[in-house]
Amino acid sequence: MFLLKKLFQLRNRATPGYEKSFLEHLDDLRAILGKIVITLVVSMLVCFSFQEKLMEVLRRPVEQVWMDQLLAKLPQGKDGSVRAVDVNTWERAKAVEHAVLGLEAAQREVFFTALDDGNLKFHARCVGLLRTALALPKDRRDGFVSSLAGPAEVKAQVRALLKTAPSPEIDTRGNLRLMSALKPTETFMLSMKLSFFAGMVISFPLLLMFVLQFVMPAMPSAAKRTLWPSLLIGFGLFLGGVLFAYYGVLPRVLGFFYDWGGKLGVSNDWRIGEYISFATQFTLLFGLSFELPVVVMVFVKLGLLTYETMARTRSYAIVAIFVAAAIMTPTPDALTMTMMAAPMLVLYEICIWLAWFDARKKKREEPAVAEEELS
């Protein structure tokens, strides 16, 4: 109730000749909320028809984490002593090696002749030898590889694989890539959640416009001319925050927790529901945090903030931004908090400079305004 009263006082400042009653402000608020709800429902229904694409996009960071972790354990062949192998080749080699496990030597040759892929045959053989070597004690693995009959290139490849020890099992993608739903209705609710998240992103310009219309009614013509550019800037900042979180922060955070669990010997069997909730909340909060310049400049335009006040209280603002980042981030680690707070600090500093330019512009316009009033 206190916040509503303060907000209604701000609205009355926009129309000094007439002050609305509390109930009239509530009626305006009800109308704006109705527009917001209708916009969200329509955009959500539109995005619901693309739920498969949305799921693919949101799962991509997890897929990338898995591929990066596996690629770091595979030989890259930079020195030319071993063959380079990528993730797809390694996965295919494991599948081929698993398929020929029950075949006799002659049958294996028939299979590989039909396969007609010498490189894949080489890596499949290395997968089998790696699995066998990993079953031995560490101090006996090198002797086992040295005693093998066959080309020296195979032995060198197996030794390289033993150093980084990528898993030769075909089910290592497991729950991290496919994940799991533990309730019958969980996948449907996930589709609804994804649609709501995507709908909020695509309808954000309209939502922002509705909010600004409520906060600043009966705007002067000069302010109205800047409304649409402000909306475009606000949407650009929001979209920039979402993309920054999706491409820059989310993969690093997922990789950090994946490594952390691996170091502790904990299997990363992430649930699809928990991951979707985490990823959507994470990216959405980053997008909202990038709206800091819009909020600050609205306060500057309303006269609630000045360049002097912002510059004088910069140290307090830095503490407040870190506290807000700690509250907003869905994880308690310092890395995520810092990655959210750092862009907000840069944006706040930009806001100080924008407020300074705005104050200079007003000072230049004051003589002209005074002359018009005298005339």
Steps between C-alpha positions, in 0.01 A plus 500: 500500500786739580657438159169559326453833674848611397433390143171687491677813626741473207207478260342811648821694437453437129161679513541786750171661400296200607559237767319169470353323796643176632217298344553667162867402512399143586262494205785610267720232654231237438476600135879483455519160672223374271701605193812333641317174570337489155834573332674224695225246427502571125880490475507185712255324267708601198820368659327179609480393135882513487561307821728241339728770361497681834602183682780442251629855546489486879670160517784612276715636788484160673596328178789743459624436854498125437684538168760738645567267792543201271705687240747604771569131563552400137837512316529799269806376312673838500848348510420242233583201723137391530183543300260782584150390591189713539194431713280361223771262377562381856130434559468312171814298579354396836177391332691299237724337760196407706330350192791263421563383858328166449648428158793276421813641337398393148151642547646828623706531183189441290320771699781754461528419129131578463547815710776620265636764740862446597512793741190383687639146514823633652320695773260214574797272560655763731173520695507125566863504606440802724215323678718195555795707625282697743397172664863443606681667792666827401853365535432217253323688223810622318649150498178362359504754215867433425439124474219541247553370149421738221597838358694744718246769412229310688721469808582871494132587466401279794777651717371848416148394592619353830644836603167682480278190544182584308229249581476218243141420603220590260262627769713784640269760349236355729286729704701812428388513137169314509410582860181359651149594605380346827132600473245426225407866464853641532577520127172681426563751777851550365354584159271754664790650693713526186215662309446752779870584508526540122175699493636740757812552291325572171228716659737698722476824294122505546528415870752780547277742312203416724708556812631835375150609403386434855798665670501811278145582386417814302860535394599824324557484127879506542486195726261322264745544215766318700268217610554270204878546488502431874298183444742384231796569727330319788421198285855500363640503854266223609583287197869573549477379860322181395754425226791586729367254758424229241829512308744648749400410854274193502750261330775609740278458804387155385859401427607624843241289680564201274871512584425553867282190514756296308780598738289383794421173324131591464311399186337796320154347453317828449119494484345667198249689716765641731722597209223677305397695810860596565578600140183704443528680833869561440465655155186698586660658808804599297271666246317690772825606664606662172195726529681702767567799266131519408391506866767749602433738209126492574580614854731767359228629267252509789745700707545231764869451415769744395853470372638638825307251713603203288868603496503567876338167588695288250660287775160425651365411156785253445413322826130504411570353154702213648227434757235503224712267287541261792122495551407476133739223394350152545833364625694611810848491346714815474581437132140535383438798727805680363409426138159659559626793707782601263275600204263676742790706636603600148141591413463703819815694416355567155184626670703751700650640181159510330357689798793743478436565130128541573576756773730695266231501234244638745737776612553605139126507440419703814578847350282426197214381720532808722487730197186325372333543839588872514371555152 
